[in-house]
Amino acid sequence: MMQTDVLAAHRDSTGTVVSGRNRVKGLIVTPGGTAGDIILRDGGSGGTTRLQFNLSTNQSAFSFTVPGEGVLFLTDIHVTLPASSKLTVFYG
């Protein structure tokens, strides 16, 4: 059984959430009223898409836990956010 410390990082704009090899364990999303995709990439803004989901214009805040050991990011965790959206990532 794999165990790691779980840490949290917050972003309210597009950019790198955390550098280095990590696994995304869960997310809290606060939509900003603008529809669009939240995209988590490994390797910066042009990296491999590891997780992507859509927000609607009238969506409420939500959270979810990633099953299993989480999604592995080898280089960094980079997020693209729709305007005014916020994201907290739980990782380890």
N, C-alpha and C positions, 0 to 999 in steps of 0.2 A: 504494500500500500504506500503510495507516494504522499508525503506530507510536506508542505511548504508554508512559510508565513504568507498570509494574505495581506496585501497592501492596497491602498486606494489612491487614485489620481483623478483630478478633475480638469476638464477643458470646457471653455465656453466659446471656442473658435477652432477652426481647422488647424491641425498641427500635430506634433509628436506628443503623445501622452506620456510615454516612458521609453527610455532607451535600454537596449540589451535584451537578451533572451528571457522571455516571460510567457506565462499562460494566462489568458483572460478567463476569469472565473465567473464574472457576473457584471451586470451593467445597471445603472440608473439613468434614465433618459428623461429630460425635461424639454419637450418640444417648444419651439419659439413661435408657433403660429404659421410657419412657412413649410409647405410640403416639400419633400425631397428625401433623398437617401442618406442614411448614416453609413459610412463605409470605413471599416477598420482594415488597414493594410500593414503588411510586414515589409519593411524596407523603405519607408518614406512615401511621399505622395504618388510616386510612380511604381510602388511595390506591388506585391501579390495581394489581391483581395482575399482576406481570410473570413470576414463576416460582413454582411450587408443587409440592411432592412430599411423599409420605407416608413416615413412619417406622413400623416395627413395633416391638413390645416387645422382641424378641430380636435386633435388628439390630446389626451391628458397624459401627465407624467406616468411612467411605468418602470418596473424593474424586472429583471429576469436573471436566473442562475444558469450558467452554461453547464450542460451535463458532463459527466465523466471527469476527466482531469482538466477540462477547459480546452481552449483553442490555443495552440502553440504558435508563438511569434518568435522567429529566430534572431531577427535584427533589432527591431523596435516595434512599438505599437503606435501607428499613425492613424488619426481619425480625420475624416472629412465630414463636416457638420453643415446642415442647412442653416440659414440665417437665424440668429437669436436662439438656437438650440443649445442645450448644455448636456454634458455627459460625464458621469463618474464611472470609472472603470475599476473593478476589483481584479487584482492580478497577483501572481506569485510565481 
